[in-house]
Each structure stands twice: as structure tokens, then as C-alpha cells.
Amino acid sequence: MKTEPEKALKMLSEVQLNPIHEIPRYKADIIARMAFSEGQSNPRIKQLEWEKSPFFKGNHEARFGLGKYFIDDCGGCITLVCPDHSLKNKFSTIDEAKAAAQADFEKRVMGCLDL
């Protein structure tokens, strides 16, 4: 996954092209280097969107294309269930569990990218 080379595209659109003149070589080199650099930048990974579970009061879930994260709050024992059904226990707050889920999600996404 590559990001859009926005600055390079803008610069290219500002260059006046007509049949008589070509883009000066130095401008073409600058645009090419800028596009490559921007295209290699880090992709932004979306934040998980949490909803209260429709089935269990106090629980939360975040669904995405390939699965979901589930936070089980059993009165003081907060457990995070990851998409591969691995468990992560002993969170003090729901927010800590959500942060751990986001970190796990980002790690999984980055593991799929060829960077």
C-alpha cells in the first residue's frame, strides 16, 4: 500500500506543457524524486471503531473486514479477545484494552505490507 504523491502531482500539474517545450530535465528529476519519496511514506492505519456489544451489557466490540476485537468486562476482570481468539488479560480500564487492541491491529496490518 502506497500513499498518493500529492506534492509531486501538484507540481506536475503546475508545469506548463505545450508542443514546443518539454519539462526541463531538472524539474522532471525533482518531481520524480518527490513522487518516490511521498509514495514511500508510511500509510495511515485507521482507528478501530468501538461499539457496545448488542448481546452483553458492558462489553465492547470493534469489527473490521477480517474479524473483530472483543472486550469482555466481567466486573473488574477486563479481557481483550483478538481476532485469532488469543486472549490478553488484566487491563485496569476499558481504554487500556482498546489501546492494546489498536496496537495489535496496527501490528497485524503492518505485517501484511511490503515496506
C-alpha positions in Angstrom: 0.0 0.0 0.0 1.5 3.3 -1.1 0.3 6.8 -0.3 -0.6 9.3 -3.0 2.3 11.5 -4.0 0.3 14.7 -3.6 3.1 17.3 -3.8 4.6 15.8 -6.9 1.2 15.6 -8.6 0.5 19.3 -7.7 3.9 20.3 -9.0 3.4 18.3 -12.2 0.0 19.9 -12.8 1.6 23.4 -12.5 4.2 22.8 -15.2 3.1 24.4 -18.4 3.2 21.9 -21.3 2.9 22.7 -24.9 4.1 21.0 -28.1 7.2 23.3 -28.4 8.6 23.0 -24.8 9.2 20.0 -22.7 9.6 19.8 -18.9 13.1 20.9 -18.1 15.2 17.9 -17.0 15.9 19.3 -13.6 12.2 19.8 -12.9 11.4 16.3 -14.1 14.1 14.9 -11.7 12.8 16.9 -8.8 9.2 15.7 -9.4 10.3 12.1 -9.8 12.3 12.2 -6.5 9.5 13.8 -4.7 6.9 11.3 -6.0 9.1 8.4 -5.0 9.7 9.9 -1.5 6.0 10.6 -0.9 5.0 7.2 -2.3 7.2 5.5 0.2 5.7 7.3 3.2 4.0 5.5 6.0 0.4 4.6 5.3 -2.1 5.7 7.8 -3.9 2.9 9.6 -7.5 3.7 10.6 -8.6 3.6 14.2 -10.8 0.8 15.3 -14.4 1.9 15.8 -15.8 0.6 19.0 -19.5 -0.2 19.7 -21.2 -1.6 22.8 -22.0 -5.2 22.3 -25.6 -5.8 21.4 -25.6 -9.1 23.4 -23.7 -8.5 26.6 -24.0 -5.4 28.7 -20.7 -3.6 29.4 -18.8 -5.4 26.6 -17.4 -3.7 23.5 -16.5 -4.8 20.1 -14.7 -3.4 17.0 -15.4 -5.1 13.7 -13.2 -4.8 10.6 -13.1 -6.7 7.3 -11.4 -9.9 8.6 -12.7 -10.2 12.1 -13.4 -8.3 15.3 -11.8 -7.4 18.6 -14.0 -8.0 21.7 -13.6 -6.6 25.2 -15.2 -8.6 28.0 -15.7 -6.7 31.2 -16.7 -9.2 33.9 -16.8 -6.8 36.9 -13.2 -5.9 37.4 -11.6 -8.6 35.1 -11.2 -6.9 31.7 -10.2 -9.3 28.9 -9.4 -8.5 25.3 -10.2 -11.2 22.7 -8.2 -10.7 19.5 -9.4 -11.9 16.0 -7.3 -15.1 16.3 -9.1 -15.8 19.6 -6.0 -15.2 21.6 -6.7 -13.5 25.0 -5.0 -10.6 26.7 -5.9 -10.2 30.3 -5.5 -7.9 33.3 -6.5 -4.5 32.0 -7.4 -1.9 34.6 -9.7 0.1 32.2 -11.7 -0.4 29.0 -9.5 2.4 27.5 -6.3 0.3 28.2 -7.8 -2.7 26.5 -8.9 -0.6 23.5 -5.3 0.8 23.2 -3.9 -2.7 23.3 -6.4 -3.8 20.6 -5.4 -0.8 18.4 -1.7 -1.7 18.8 -2.4 -5.3 17.9 -4.4 -4.3 14.9 -1.7 -1.9 13.6 1.0 -4.7 14.1 -1.1 -7.1 12.1 -1.8 -4.6 9.3 1.9 -3.6 9.1 2.9 -7.3 8.9 0.8 -7.6 5.7 2.5 -4.7 4.0 5.6 -5.0 1.8 7.6 -2.0 3.1 
